[in-house]
Structure formats: structure tokens, C-alpha cells
Amino acid sequence: MKVTYNRTHDSQCAIKLVENSIRKAEAEGRKVKEVIADTGYDTHKIFRHLAERKIKPVIKDGGDAVITGNRARDEVVRAIRGGKKKWREANGYGMFLSGSVGMLVS
């Protein structure tokens, strides 16, 4: 866990959080499979980083998202456009988190 000032946007800490989780998981012989996060983590940089690490992004878009050519993010945007409730249920979004980010490790 990392505590930051309220001036620090979630997205500024995201990649470090992911990398720390990957290191911890690998030390235990496990792997981070997906990142579940709120709209504060909806940035192209984060989606690209997760794609490079072959981690599934379950990140809610900001509601006004557009298709831009960032494949990982575009897939999420399209899925949410197909029905937010359906996307939430299919991905378990909002089912387990009380905070704004979580990692599925197995």
C-alpha cells in the first residue's frame, strides 16, 4: 500500500503499484492476472503498461471515452459501450473492492 497526498492523482502511482504487486507475486511463485481499478486509472499509459505485461485491465472508463487505437483500452471502452452492467458483471467490477484498485493474483 502507498499513501499519498490528496493532490496526487491515482494514475501517478498506478504503474509503481502494479510493479510492486508483480514483484511480490513472483516472489511467492504467483502471477498478477488482472488489475481492477476505477476511472482514476483510466489512462493510455496504464493500459499500454498492462498490455506489455500481459495483464488484463478491468478499468472503468471516464464515461466519455473514445476509440483511439490503444487496443487494450479500446476493448474495454467497446465492452462498456455494449452495456455497463453487463461489463461489470462479466468482470466482477465493484464486487470485491472498497478502494479504488486491486490486483487479481493467482
Secondary structure, 3 states (H helix, E strand, C coil): CCCCCCCCCHHHHHHHHHHHHHHHHHHCCCCEEEEEECHHHCCHHHHHHHHHCCCEEEECCCCCCCCCCCHHHHHHHHHHHCCHHHHHHHHCCCCCCCCCEEEEEC
